[in-house]
Amino acid sequence: MGGDHDHHDHRGHDHGHDHGPGHSHAPKVGAGNQRRVGLAALLTGSFMFAEVVGGVVSGSLALLADAGHMLTDFAALALAWFGFHLAGRPADWRRTYGFDRFSVLVAFVNGLSLFVIAAVILWEAAERLQAPPPIAAPTMLSVAVLGLFVNILAFWMLLGADRSNLNIRGALAHVAGDLLGSVGTIAAALIIMRTGWTAADPLLSVFVALIILRSAWAVTRDSAHILLEGAPSGMEADTVAADLAANVDGVESVHHIHVWSISEERPMATLHARIRADASPALVKTAIRERLKTRFHVDHATVEIEDGDHAPVCH
């Protein structure tokens, strides 16, 4: 499942695509995605240093947590940029599907890094709740407001990219967590300035950590599903089999179905179809591939035709 297929046509086996080196099945990666991710990485990486200084000077955990998040944001966005760059390279003899899967791997690593960030924030918050340190709230507020503007700008840049892409979703999750972190830090600074209640700082950090965990789970779950070659949503084997049997003339049943994806935009399929004795194997195969493309957006399918005795049909 998900292995390489040689380009040939024998005993009913056909998929009609060229697998030669230098030819890629991958859709051309949008230069806009790569450019937007790169600019967002520069923004977050540049402001991260200001947050570190502000966090140390003010004594705010919320600022330091946001700076730590920005550090991983920068790493995640830089990796995402590199992932888009690599995914645009053509396939070769050793990587016949190209480099699309690298961007999914980057999204998975980004999701795991979010779990680590949230755990560190929660640990530090628990310690600070037991012994709240003094906090310079005005400094904390000034840096947090600047951070909010930077995060809004980075988020706006990423919103213009392809949000169906897992890598973009992972980057958006990082920046959204950072944006909410800035909002929480501003709220905590205002509370401390008004009431002197310094516990607001670690408490707001806990709230941000919980939001980060939610994003981490979504990105990690979806990317892991692709890496494990699970069926894309709505393309489970029984769904595909029933649809083809009902909508392709000459098909009696479909079995030995494997459905997976190279990336979220590139679903793949292999299957065996049992056809009526009077049906044309070549016409049925063409019709199956067309149905897979129009109904399930599968551009690459390996189809094998069987006769009534379940033997492959020769042409």
Phi, psi and omega in degrees: 000122179083005180282176179284151179236132175287151180271097173202170184226106180211142176048047175084358183269125184200139171219356166063033177229150177271130181250016183296158179295147181087353178250130182242137172280348186294138172294146183298127182291131181296127178296333179298319178301312183296317181295316181295318179295320179297316179295320178296323178295318179296319180298307184292321179296322181291316184283341182305319182296322178296322179291323177299312179298315180297321180293319179293315182294317184275340183079017184272124174293322181301318178292316179295321177297319179293323178294319177297320177295320179295326177299313179289331173302312181300314179297317181295316181291323177295319177295320179298318177300315179294324178299317177296319179299315182289324182295338180281352180286148181287162176291160175222188184295328182271331180237080189290344175262004181081206187244016182302324185295339180299320181294328177291320177298320177298316179299320179297315179296320177301317179298316179297321180296327177296322176300317181296315180301312181299319180296317179296317180298315181296320180297311181294323179297320179299319179292320182287331177292329178285325180218082183296126178278164175293145184228133175273089188299319180300317178297316178303316182294316182299313181293320181296322179295316177299318178299322179299315180296318179298316181292324177297318180296316179295319179296318180298320178299316183288332179297333179281354179272182182281102186282356174278349180280130182299324181295318177294319178299320178296318179295318178298322180297318178299309184292324178297319177298321178294318180299314178295327176298320178295318178299315179297322179293320177298315179298317180296319180297318179295319179296316181294319180296326184274323187243342184078009182276092186289344178294344178299329182297302179293329179295318177294329177295322177298317179301314179296320180299321179294322177294320178299319180299321179297315178295320181300317181296315183297313182292317181294317180300312184291318180290322178296324179299319178290317181297328177274005178060041173285159180290136175300154181302130181084000181238031177299152187305317182293326178294315180295316181299314181295320182294316181293318180297327183276335190242351179251118182296133178098346180274124177269318179201161179230134180213183184050044182272133171232123179234130179207187178215145175283316171218177183297339180265356187233076175288148181230159179207145168228145182197161171247135178240129174267126186242165177293154183298330183269002183273150178274119180304317182295316180292321180294318179298317178299317181294322179296314180297321180294319179294318178298324181287315184283324184271321186242003178060036178265113179269343183233112180222139174254118186240130175240131183262136178238149176271190183298337179266013181063024176262142178300143181273129177272148169242000000 
